[in-house]
Amino acid sequence: MFGQLFSKISKGTTKRDVPYEIYGSLVARARNPVLYRDLGVPDSINGRFDMMVLHVFLLSHRLKDAGEECRELSQDIFDAFLLDMDRGLREEGVGDTSVPKKLKKMTEVYYGRLRAYEQPVEKGDKEQLMVIINRNIFTDEHNDNCAKALAEYMIRLHTHIKGLAVEDIVDGKIALDAVEPVSV
């Protein structure tokens, strides 16, 4: 049992580390300056949260039907996401009694986005994704050009992740930097 728990994935990495390494890759993708500078995603707490949700969703969507080990990995990544959100709220000065309420709201938003993104991403429906992106990300001022570019990025990243071997994902080899958002 302990051999499996602490088995080496690659040099210096254990199975326990993989969800955090993958989460770190998702954070790096969500912080890509092109998303904010060129695609118009608001560089705000909400905009950054939306980019995290988008990236966590795309990987979780791939893992949901790939077996028990993948579902567990997906849950571990989501748990890392929630821990990060908890830490971020506390760093922003949110009081201890308010953090659970805000995390609950963030979780509801996450699952709402998951439901909204699921079918259009799976079908490659750029037009529907644009509507969802304008409604949820560009809430103050709809931007069709930026929503189109973000929808195209989501579909390309979904295709990349869908093409990854389960064994590679479980080993933490997701190479998300192979798909870059394209400036408008």
Backbone as CSV, one residue per row, in Angstrom:
resi,resn,N_x,N_y,N_z,CA_x,CA_y,CA_z,C_x,C_y,C_z
1,MET,0.829,-1.198,0.000,0.000,0.000,0.000,0.870,1.258,0.000
2,PHE,1.816,1.358,0.943,2.658,2.543,0.978,3.526,2.650,-0.267
3,GLY,3.867,1.508,-0.838,4.644,1.521,-2.075,3.898,2.213,-3.194
4,GLN,2.595,1.975,-3.291,1.792,2.640,-4.325,1.638,4.120,-4.015
5,LEU,1.378,4.430,-2.749,1.134,5.811,-2.361,2.338,6.696,-2.647
6,PHE,3.518,6.169,-2.401,4.724,6.966,-2.582,5.550,6.514,-3.783
7,SER,4.946,5.766,-4.688,5.691,5.292,-5.849,6.139,6.469,-6.703
8,LYS,7.261,6.289,-7.340,7.805,7.357,-8.173,7.068,7.424,-9.502
9,ILE,6.665,8.593,-9.892,6.060,8.830,-11.196,7.194,9.161,-12.169
10,SER,7.957,10.133,-11.829,9.154,10.477,-12.573,10.155,10.934,-11.522
11,LYS,11.343,11.177,-11.923,12.396,11.517,-10.975,11.946,12.657,-10.058
12,GLY,11.879,12.373,-8.773,11.540,13.389,-7.787,10.058,13.626,-7.590
13,THR,9.184,12.908,-8.263,7.746,13.124,-8.164,7.072,11.867,-7.633
14,THR,6.173,12.037,-6.663,5.388,10.910,-6.173,3.944,11.092,-6.604
15,LYS,3.167,10.026,-6.480,1.749,10.116,-6.841,1.045,11.198,-6.043
16,ARG,1.481,11.430,-4.830,0.859,12.462,-4.007,1.114,13.857,-4.562
17,ASP,2.220,14.035,-5.293,2.578,15.337,-5.839,1.845,15.668,-7.129
18,VAL,1.440,14.661,-7.874,0.904,14.851,-9.218,-0.277,15.834,-9.259
19,PRO,-1.286,15.710,-8.380,-2.393,16.675,-8.478,-1.932,18.126,-8.308
20,TYR,-0.932,18.340,-7.446,-0.441,19.699,-7.215,0.398,20.189,-8.387
21,GLU,1.154,19.279,-9.001,1.910,19.659,-10.193,0.963,20.003,-11.337
22,ILE,-0.066,19.187,-11.510,-1.051,19.470,-12.560,-1.767,20.787,-12.248
23,TYR,-2.147,20.967,-11.004,-2.810,22.217,-10.629,-1.896,23.409,-10.926
24,GLY,-0.609,23.261,-10.638,0.347,24.322,-10.946,0.387,24.633,-12.437
25,SER,0.293,23.598,-13.260,0.243,23.803,-14.714,-1.024,24.537,-15.120
26,LEU,-2.138,24.190,-14.484,-3.407,24.868,-14.773,-3.336,26.339,-14.370
27,VAL,-2.730,26.614,-13.218,-2.561,28.002,-12.750,-1.711,28.780,-13.758
28,ALA,-0.611,28.176,-14.201,0.261,28.848,-15.168,-0.500,29.184,-16.451
29,ARG,-1.321,28.270,-16.934,-2.108,28.526,-18.141,-3.129,29.629,-17.885
30,ALA,-3.769,29.592,-16.719,-4.793,30.592,-16.390,-4.187,31.981,-16.207
31,ARG,-2.904,32.046,-15.929,-2.217,33.332,-15.753,-1.542,33.817,-17.023
32,ASN,-1.720,33.124,-18.111,-1.091,33.507,-19.365,-1.478,34.948,-19.703
33,PRO,-0.500,35.840,-19.826,-0.799,37.253,-20.084,-1.625,37.496,-21.343
34,VAL,-1.533,36.634,-22.338,-2.298,36.804,-23.579,-3.792,36.828,-23.278
35,LEU,-4.225,36.021,-22.320,-5.653,35.969,-21.975,-6.167,37.337,-21.530
36,TYR,-5.362,38.059,-20.794,-5.781,39.343,-20.222,-5.427,40.509,-21.144
37,ARG,-4.210,40.511,-21.622,-3.726,41.618,-22.439,-4.372,41.636,-23.820
38,ASP,-4.456,40.460,-24.468,-4.889,40.411,-25.858,-6.320,39.916,-26.049
39,LEU,-6.804,39.087,-25.138,-8.166,38.560,-25.291,-9.173,39.293,-24.416
40,GLY,-8.722,40.274,-23.669,-9.640,41.139,-22.940,-10.271,40.555,-21.686
41,VAL,-9.780,39.403,-21.212,-10.313,38.880,-19.952,-9.981,39.906,-18.872
42,PRO,-10.964,40.306,-18.072,-10.683,41.296,-17.030,-9.583,40.801,-16.083
43,ASP,-8.555,41.616,-15.891,-7.484,41.273,-14.958,-7.927,41.697,-13.565
44,SER,-8.849,40.896,-13.059,-9.464,41.156,-11.756,-9.590,39.821,-11.035
45,ILE,-10.016,39.858,-9.813,-10.228,38.622,-9.068,-11.211,37.736,-9.819
46,ASN,-12.311,38.301,-10.291,-13.310,37.511,-11.018,-12.771,36.978,-12.339
47,GLY,-12.031,37.802,-13.076,-11.465,37.357,-14.343,-10.465,36.236,-14.150
48,ARG,-9.600,36.368,-13.145,-8.620,35.311,-12.870,-9.315,34.044,-12.400
49,PHE,-10.351,34.201,-11.584,-11.117,33.042,-11.134,-11.758,32.334,-12.329
50,ASP,-12.336,33.103,-13.243,-12.952,32.508,-14.435,-11.944,31.739,-15.275
51,MET,-10.718,32.250,-15.377,-9.700,31.530,-16.152,-9.274,30.244,-15.429
52,MET,-9.241,30.273,-14.105,-8.946,29.045,-13.356,-10.063,28.032,-13.568
53,VAL,-11.295,28.478,-13.471,-12.442,27.582,-13.659,-12.395,26.968,-15.053
54,LEU,-12.129,27.770,-16.056,-12.069,27.295,-17.435,-11.029,26.175,-17.578
55,HIS,-9.835,26.374,-17.050,-8.770,25.396,-17.204,-9.001,24.150,-16.352
56,VAL,-9.449,24.328,-15.124,-9.749,23.163,-14.278,-10.886,22.361,-14.909
57,PHE,-11.899,23.052,-15.414,-13.012,22.363,-16.071,-12.520,21.496,-17.226
58,LEU,-11.692,22.057,-18.106,-11.270,21.315,-19.298,-10.553,20.019,-18.935
59,LEU,-9.707,20.056,-17.921,-9.028,18.825,-17.523,-9.989,17.882,-16.807
60,SER,-10.805,18.410,-15.920,-11.768,17.572,-15.196,-12.743,16.898,-16.151
61,HIS,-13.140,17.625,-17.178,-14.065,17.076,-18.173,-13.445,15.856,-18.850
62,ARG,-12.150,15.922,-19.133,-11.452,14.801,-19.760,-11.387,13.599,-18.814
63,LEU,-11.213,13.873,-17.532,-10.995,12.798,-16.560,-12.275,12.127,-16.086
64,LYS,-13.414,12.766,-16.280,-14.648,12.291,-15.649,-15.057,10.875,-16.050
65,ASP,-14.789,10.469,-17.255,-15.199,9.140,-17.715,-14.008,8.220,-17.978
66,ALA,-12.857,8.535,-17.395,-11.637,7.782,-17.706,-11.250,6.791,-16.607
67,GLY,-12.196,6.438,-15.749,-11.909,5.432,-14.726,-11.741,6.018,-13.341
68,GLU,-11.725,5.156,-12.365,-11.694,5.561,-10.954,-10.442,6.367,-10.609
69,GLU,-9.281,5.925,-11.072,-8.042,6.638,-10.758,-8.097,8.076,-11.281
70,CYS,-8.680,8.259,-12.441,-8.797,9.599,-13.026,-9.827,10.450,-12.283
71,ARG,-10.905,9.825,-11.854,-11.893,10.575,-11.065,-11.273,11.039,-9.749
72,GLU,-10.461,10.179,-9.141,-9.772,10.563,-7.906,-8.780,11.690,-8.163
73,LEU,-8.040,11.597,-9.263,-7.108,12.661,-9.628,-7.858,13.968,-9.847
74,SER,-8.967,13.901,-10.549,-9.779,15.086,-10.796,-10.249,15.708,-9.481
75,GLN,-10.686,14.873,-8.556,-11.125,15.371,-7.246,-9.960,16.011,-6.502
76,ASP,-8.785,15.388,-6.567,-7.604,15.953,-5.900,-7.229,17.308,-6.488
77,ILE,-7.347,17.450,-7.803,-7.062,18.731,-8.455,-8.089,19.771,-8.028
78,PHE,-9.360,19.377,-7.987,-10.405,20.299,-7.537,-10.166,20.699,-6.081
79,ASP,-9.755,19.755,-5.237,-9.447,20.072,-3.839,-8.294,21.063,-3.743
80,ALA,-7.269,20.895,-4.597,-6.152,21.842,-4.624,-6.648,23.231,-5.041
81,PHE,-7.565,23.261,-5.991,-8.172,24.514,-6.444,-8.894,25.204,-5.276
82,LEU,-9.696,24.440,-4.541,-10.416,25.023,-3.410,-9.472,25.508,-2.317
83,LEU,-8.420,24.746,-2.045,-7.434,25.182,-1.049,-6.770,26.484,-1.482
84,ASP,-6.482,26.586,-2.768,-5.884,27.798,-3.306,-6.853,28.971,-3.196
85,MET,-8.121,28.734,-3.491,-9.122,29.794,-3.369,-9.266,30.217,-1.902
86,ASP,-9.271,29.259,-0.999,-9.337,29.539,0.441,-8.172,30.433,0.844
87,ARG,-6.967,30.037,0.441,-5.762,30.815,0.776,-5.853,32.219,0.188
88,GLY,-6.311,32.313,-1.066,-6.436,33.614,-1.712,-7.421,34.524,-1.004
89,LEU,-8.557,33.964,-0.585,-9.544,34.767,0.139,-8.963,35.294,1.443
90,ARG,-8.253,34.439,2.150,-7.652,34.855,3.426,-6.593,35.923,3.209
91,GLU,-5.806,35.785,2.135,-4.797,36.801,1.826,-5.435,38.132,1.461
92,GLU,-6.638,38.090,0.893,-7.361,39.318,0.548,-8.023,39.953,1.769
93,GLY,-7.916,39.277,2.918,-8.455,39.836,4.153,-9.865,39.401,4.490
94,VAL,-10.378,38.402,3.783,-11.710,37.892,4.098,-11.627,37.187,5.448
95,GLY,-12.564,37.485,6.323,-12.565,36.929,7.672,-12.853,35.442,7.699
96,ASP,-12.374,34.795,8.754,-12.534,33.345,8.907,-13.985,32.886,8.802
97,THR,-14.905,33.662,9.316,-16.309,33.244,9.283,-16.932,33.411,7.896
98,SER,-16.366,34.283,7.078,-16.907,34.521,5.734,-16.322,33.604,4.671
99,VAL,-15.142,33.049,4.923,-14.477,32.221,3.914,-15.347,31.044,3.472
100,PRO,-15.930,30.262,4.399,-16.747,29.127,3.941,-17.921,29.553,3.051
101,LYS,-18.552,30.675,3.360,-19.670,31.161,2.537,-19.185,31.545,1.143
102,LYS,-18.051,32.221,1.084,-17.514,32.624,-0.220,-17.050,31.405,-1.019
103,LEU,-16.452,30.418,-0.347,-16.051,29.193,-1.040,-17.265,28.441,-1.571
104,LYS,-18.333,28.446,-0.811,-19.559,27.790,-1.277,-20.059,28.471,-2.544
105,LYS,-20.047,29.784,-2.557,-20.494,30.537,-3.735,-19.569,30.257,-4.923
106,MET,-18.261,30.202,-4.675,-17.308,29.923,-5.743,-17.524,28.518,-6.308
107,THR,-17.820,27.574,-5.434,-18.085,26.201,-5.875,-19.346,26.155,-6.726
108,GLU,-20.368,26.901,-6.329,-21.600,26.963,-7.118,-21.328,27.555,-8.499
109,VAL,-20.501,28.609,-8.544,-20.139,29.221,-9.825,-19.379,28.201,-10.676
110,TYR,-18.445,27.485,-10.070,-17.674,26.471,-10.796,-18.605,25.451,-11.442
111,TYR,-19.516,24.891,-10.651,-20.410,23.870,-11.199,-21.390,24.453,-12.219
112,GLY,-21.765,25.705,-12.054,-22.603,26.359,-13.054,-21.874,26.506,-14.376
113,ARG,-20.596,26.915,-14.309,-19.790,27.030,-15.531,-19.595,25.649,-16.160
114,LEU,-19.343,24.652,-15.315,-19.157,23.287,-15.810,-20.361,22.865,-16.632
115,ARG,-21.550,23.074,-16.102,-22.773,22.706,-16.828,-22.911,23.516,-18.113
116,ALA,-22.560,24.802,-18.043,-22.695,25.657,-19.226,-21.684,25.288,-20.312
117,TYR,-20.451,24.993,-19.940,-19.391,24.716,-20.912,-19.462,23.312,-21.510
118,GLU,-19.994,22.358,-20.764,-19.853,20.952,-21.118,-20.290,20.622,-22.554
119,GLN,-21.533,20.878,-22.889,-22.021,20.505,-24.228,-21.358,21.301,-25.350
120,PRO,-21.261,22.632,-25.233,-20.634,23.364,-26.336,-19.175,22.960,-26.567
121,VAL,-18.435,22.696,-25.503,-17.042,22.282,-25.669,-16.995,20.915,-26.339
122,GLU,-17.821,20.007,-25.867,-17.834,18.646,-26.425,-18.218,18.668,-27.911
123,LYS,-19.149,19.528,-28.273,-19.606,19.605,-29.669,-18.728,20.516,-30.526
124,GLY,-17.824,21.261,-29.881,-17.032,22.233,-30.632,-17.870,23.395,-31.110
125,ASP,-18.923,23.724,-30.361,-19.873,24.774,-30.737,-19.342,26.147,-30.302
126,LYS,-18.567,26.736,-31.188,-17.933,28.026,-30.903,-18.962,29.127,-30.644
127,GLU,-20.045,29.127,-31.401,-21.060,30.175,-31.251,-21.695,30.141,-29.859
128,GLN,-22.049,28.948,-29.391,-22.652,28.829,-28.057,-21.643,29.192,-26.968
129,LEU,-20.394,28.782,-27.153,-19.352,29.158,-26.189,-19.191,30.678,-26.137
130,MET,-19.266,31.328,-27.281,-19.158,32.787,-27.313,-20.258,33.436,-26.477
131,VAL,-21.471,32.922,-26.582,-22.593,33.447,-25.793,-22.301,33.276,-24.302
132,ILE,-21.844,32.090,-23.927,-21.557,31.794,-22.518,-20.410,32.658,-22.015
133,ILE,-19.367,32.808,-22.816,-18.218,33.625,-22.428,-18.622,35.077,-22.268
134,ASN,-19.393,35.601,-23.212,-19.851,36.988,-23.084,-20.707,37.181,-21.830
135,ARG,-21.549,36.210,-21.537,-22.434,36.311,-20.373,-21.663,36.206,-19.054
136,ASN,-20.656,35.331,-19.004,-19.996,35.048,-17.732,-18.648,35.726,-17.526
137,ILE,-17.932,36.008,-18.586,-16.590,36.580,-18.439,-16.578,38.054,-18.804
138,PHE,-17.204,38.397,-19.920,-17.263,39.791,-20.345,-18.602,40.391,-19.917
139,THR,-18.868,40.338,-18.640,-20.183,40.725,-18.113,-20.465,42.213,-18.277
140,ASP,-19.454,43.050,-18.135,-19.683,44.497,-18.214,-19.852,44.980,-19.642
141,GLU,-19.059,44.434,-20.527,-19.102,44.873,-21.917,-18.800,43.684,-22.816
142,HIS,-19.809,43.164,-23.497,-19.611,42.014,-24.371,-18.596,42.351,-25.456
143,ASN,-17.772,41.368,-25.770,-16.732,41.562,-26.765,-16.701,40.319,-27.650
144,ASP,-17.383,40.378,-28.766,-17.508,39.210,-29.630,-16.170,38.714,-30.169
145,ASN,-15.261,39.635,-30.534,-13.959,39.204,-31.054,-13.166,38.448,-29.997
146,CYS,-13.137,38.979,-28.790,-12.405,38.315,-27.715,-13.108,37.027,-27.287
147,ALA,-14.425,37.038,-27.252,-15.172,35.825,-26.892,-14.929,34.730,-27.929
148,LYS,-14.861,35.117,-29.201,-14.582,34.140,-30.263,-13.188,33.549,-30.091
149,ALA,-12.197,34.386,-29.830,-10.821,33.906,-29.651,-10.713,33.007,-28.427
150,LEU,-11.410,33.351,-27.356,-11.384,32.534,-26.148,-12.104,31.201,-26.378
151,ALA,-13.210,31.235,-27.116,-13.928,29.999,-27.445,-13.056,29.085,-28.299
152,GLU,-12.370,29.655,-29.277,-11.475,28.857,-30.119,-10.353,28.244,-29.289
153,TYR,-9.805,29.016,-28.354,-8.758,28.509,-27.461,-9.294,27.345,-26.623
154,MET,-10.487,27.503,-26.075,-11.079,26.433,-25.272,-11.239,25.152,-26.095
155,ILE,-11.714,25.287,-27.309,-11.935,24.114,-28.155,-10.597,23.459,-28.514
156,ARG,-9.595,24.260,-28.834,-8.275,23.691,-29.151,-7.664,23.009,-27.928
157,LEU,-7.788,23.639,-26.765,-7.231,23.050,-25.545,-7.995,21.778,-25.175
158,HIS,-9.304,21.800,-25.351,-10.116,20.597,-25.105,-9.655,19.456,-26.010
159,THR,-9.435,19.747,-27.278,-8.982,18.735,-28.230,-7.617,18.183,-27.813
160,HIS,-6.731,19.070,-27.382,-5.409,18.631,-26.921,-5.531,17.703,-25.712
161,ILE,-6.287,18.122,-24.718,-6.433,17.345,-23.488,-7.131,16.012,-23.784
162,LYS,-8.135,16.051,-24.638,-8.855,14.829,-25.002,-7.929,13.817,-25.677
163,GLY,-6.929,14.307,-26.380,-5.993,13.443,-27.077,-4.883,12.874,-26.201
164,LEU,-4.789,13.351,-24.955,-3.745,12.839,-24.064,-4.076,11.434,-23.595
165,ALA,-3.071,10.602,-23.500,-3.249,9.263,-22.957,-3.516,9.368,-21.461
166,VAL,-4.431,8.563,-20.969,-4.763,8.563,-19.544,-3.503,8.349,-18.701
167,GLU,-2.635,7.453,-19.146,-1.406,7.162,-18.405,-0.549,8.417,-18.265
168,ASP,-0.486,9.219,-19.323,0.288,10.459,-19.263,-0.341,11.449,-18.290
169,ILE,-1.650,11.573,-18.321,-2.323,12.500,-17.402,-2.067,12.077,-15.960
170,VAL,-2.242,10.803,-15.661,-2.045,10.288,-14.308,-0.597,10.490,-13.856
171,ASP,0.335,10.491,-14.806,1.740,10.746,-14.489,2.056,12.239,-14.433
172,GLY,1.054,13.081,-14.711,1.249,14.525,-14.645,1.776,15.139,-15.923
173,LYS,1.782,14.397,-17.002,2.316,14.882,-18.287,1.163,15.400,-19.142
174,ILE,0.846,16.693,-18.983,-0.301,17.233,-19.703,0.080,18.272,-20.756
175,ALA,1.274,18.803,-20.712,1.807,19.709,-21.742,0.787,20.741,-22.221
176,LEU,0.199,21.464,-21.301,-0.807,22.460,-21.678,-0.217,23.616,-22.476
177,ASP,1.076,23.843,-22.334,1.690,24.935,-23.067,1.797,24.647,-24.573
178,ALA,1.374,23.456,-24.992,1.338,23.129,-26.420,0.223,23.881,-27.145
179,VAL,-0.731,24.420,-26.387,-1.849,25.153,-26.972,-1.844,26.575,-26.388
180,GLU,-1.643,27.524,-27.240,-1.586,28.927,-26.815,-2.833,29.676,-27.294
181,PRO,-3.336,30.611,-26.482,-4.401,31.480,-26.980,-3.835,32.378,-28.089
182,VAL,-4.673,32.691,-29.056,-4.242,33.517,-30.184,-4.800,34.913,-30.012
183,SER,-3.929,35.897,-30.104,-4.332,37.303,-29.957,-5.320,37.709,-31.032
184,VAL,-6.208,38.631,-30.670,-7.172,39.154,-31.647,-6.673,40.469,-32.199
